[in-house]
């Protein structure tokens, strides 16, 4: 609220006679005090640290969502995954996805502060980004179509999941020019979003999902890109994967275990992105609601950093882990250096790297201590128990 000008009070106060014949020193002192209170409150609101973001990816999977399946009160942001790109345009490619997206948007009736973003691309959906970002004309087609979907579904913004600029990802076309074109695409998206804010008065969010490795930084201009983004969602998981890695490992370590041959961790990634120019308050630390599994793992060090082979359920949801593995032939161990758990079944010689409430509480503490923007997780339906999201919510948004 702006400070009141006593010499020229608002017309409403003059009409009601509230300030008539009342400019006594005592009353002026009271009004001045009220002005100070209002000004102080306005300053405090303006400079109050933003609440941590809790952003959850919701993957449609061509299956209709059920009523009550998503709890909107434990999230501040939902990223609906995924929109595709067809002929350079952002599209919601199936009737089921369209139905699910509308259902997610309707969750704002239950939680008006919830934001819903449309995530574009993904590991298998990034084939068109290099072409889309190449020319001004193709970028305009992409941005126009994104705005059409924002208006059609009443969305709060777009999350760009390009995996990855300047790299093949799962075998996508790429160019050396992706590095600069990625920046330009983000700049032009932000300019369009700002124009929408100026004309329609609505705030639109622009975020990205970023690869948590140095090669991603080498192929992007994160110091420039970050200027146009609300958050950078760091995919600080999948550090080890059966099939890609011949040995087991922590797939989402918070800190670096000295015994880890890769010397990788969420902490080292955060520091790399900060050095690259991303402000800590724009970083969301990514956490997995699933685990990575290896078979034929010898019983040495309870299977950690040992040779292993892919097995069925190589990517196991937390629901599956907590109901069929934990305390059912599998023993839980804690890597104190990395601050994450793992399971090992000596009889079956199976190793599982995963996330649990204890490791998530540690990561939430890290977010608070390092003044990061919040937590992002993949993926909502991987935890039917609700324990992981409950832990995040209680850790980042403690109730008075």
Secondary structure, 3 states (H helix, E strand, C coil): CCCCCHHHCCHHHHHHCCCCCCCCHHHHHHHHHHHHHHHHHHHHHHHCCCCCEEEEEEECCCCCCCCCCCCHHHCCEEEEEEEEEECCEEECCCHHHHHHHHHHHHHHHCCCCCEEEEEEECCCCCCCHHHHCCCHHHHHHHHHHHHHHHHHHCCCEEEEECCCCCCCCCCCCCCCCHHHHHHHHHHHHHHHHHHHHHHHCCCCEEEEEEECCHHHHHCCCHHHHHHHCCEEEEECCCCCCECCECECCCCCCCCCCCCCCCCCCHHHHHHHHHHCCCCHHHEEEEEECEEEEEECCCCCHHHCCCECECCCCCEEEHHHHHHHHECCCEEEEEECCCCEEEEEECCCCEEEECCCHHHHHHHHHHHHHCCCCEEEEECHHHCCCCHHHHHHHHHHCCCC
